[in-house]
Amino acid sequence: MAEREKTGALSILIMVRDSRPLYKVEDYQLSHWIERVKAIPGLRVAGVAHERDLKSAQDYVTLLASQRDAPMRNFPSEAQAISWLREPR
């Protein structure tokens, strides 16, 4: 988010290739991050995870975001994520 704030970008692509699966979202203050995403008009966040465990964790974060009406979606490929990020809002 810090880099987004510097540039004013309205698209964020999160690619997870190697990480511990994330299930304790509050340990990482993700609720606060989701609220920040939601507060920026026109912002979209796309996620791509390549491993099953990572995808499951990312799907969980995306579910939490959707419950708060934050514009975040996961995709099976980088190309699909970028395509969604470039769609007119």
Secondary structure as UniProt FT lines:
FT   HELIX           2..7
FT   STRAND          11..16
FT   HELIX           25..28
FT   HELIX           30..38
FT   TURN            41..42
FT   STRAND          44..49
FT   HELIX           52..67
FT   TURN            68..69
FT   STRAND          72..75
FT   HELIX           78..86
//
